[in-house]
Amino acid sequence: MSARTQHRWVVGAVWLILVALVACADTATVSSPASQQPSSTPDLAMPAVRIPGLHTTNTTFDATIAEESAHPDTMSAALQQAGFVGGVERTLTGRRAVFSRVVVRGWVFSSPEGATSFVSWLGANAPDLIGQEKELHASLPSDTVLLLHSPTGCCHEEVPIYLAIWQRGPVVWTIRASGATIHTAPVLALVRSTQKET
């Protein structure tokens, strides 16, 4: 074999090895399942909450939801410590006699323990979200907390606000419902019907 032939053979072999390495790297990248990549939008089915006369919108949310709290830094820290992944939300709004606004949220955490810690945080810090409240002892499952903020009279536009909280594994569900003539009975019906789908 001549020196020129040997040189061509070596160059060809090196070229084939390089092509094979690049192809393997591309295959590894392409075959990597997307499910292994972290996602800020959890794959969670939203209960089919519908109220006649109210307009429905669906969205997702992230840790910036803490801005709704009277103490955003505290809530943000609680979400981070609990392993918050992201959430789904259905908002119903309109001018109906009982409900004027209902927000159903599914808060997804990396573990059931994280979800439990957030439920505890919500129960202790509900005034940061709905104002001064009291717990109602209603006929709901024992794992469900139902809170009520009653108008204080300081603002003529203030309305009662209900907040229901329960947990299903790594998911915390909340319903925040308000309206000028809202009362406990329709809120209980709303919570019960929603819980059947969670």
Secondary structure, DSSP 8 states (H G I E B T S, - for coil): --HHHHHHHHHHHHHHHHHHHHHHHHHHHHHS-GGGS--SS----------TT-EEEEEEE-GGGGGGSSSHHHHHHHHHHHTEEEEEEEEEES--SS-SEEEEEEEEESSHHHHHHHHHHHHHHTHHHHSS-EE---SS-TT-EEEEE---SS-TT---EEEEEEEETTEEEEEEEE-TT--HHHHHHHHHHHHTT-
